[in-house]
């Protein structure tokens, strides 16, 4: 799922919860749920070079959306924690994927299992239109929660 969507759908947690730890955990868990829905993604492992610019634009786009929605309050602790939690699983997984294979092969079994779990949740499609449907649905739900809260 795109980072811009993970960012946007994590924002309601900054409104409905007060505790930063709960905000972070809730946004991270919701990230995992969202990954289990059919979605389209940027597929770095299938590109000749790591698409750093595309990924940077995706991440910056998410921050821009938060600024559009919340204005100057986008930089308050609850919102920043929600954004961090909502993107944490992918940031961690990308860091893992960038490690040398000899390092990941020597990692403890529980670490490998955590990344295998995240991989197993993915319900991805190469069909952009079909893959954006659930992302748009989740974004609309997030917008409703933000608007009505």
Steps between C-alpha positions, in 0.01 A plus 500: 500500500624847425659698782274796426201278584665343806568854623147623433323203656717530812393860564165420670691325780653837590149635555318215674785392731702709743786274606791521252594134559144388422491727194824348367398139567149549359632662183759223455242224552259672261783513247519120517123470457509735199777293342269198513253674267551485124733785408747626245848601603834625377697180445868584565613136487390483137687809386858514375584771750345577836230764426613743769345803326160332458500387860610845619216661303256251652618579854511877443152475345373348823651782703350754259156344547538527878591867464202565270264328744638637827693813403763607749375245755633225272825532693352422841604188686179297451499552123872432457471186714202379293695557178804320642290205618308482175822474299716310748443147364602599145793714615629211709442251219674720243799531734503119532482455123796733450724298733751264340359147460775353719378721785133407460586130473673515840214681673315323781200292398253734677626794293465307175153388611388859560599603148348183354176586684496848343570350157226245550242768572556672167208469260646684202402534138676642196166637377523865607124568479403193704785563741396857573135417582561396863753778545237754396234335720732515803590862423130596481432328833798681656374831361155436650651422841719811485208718389249365752735478800 
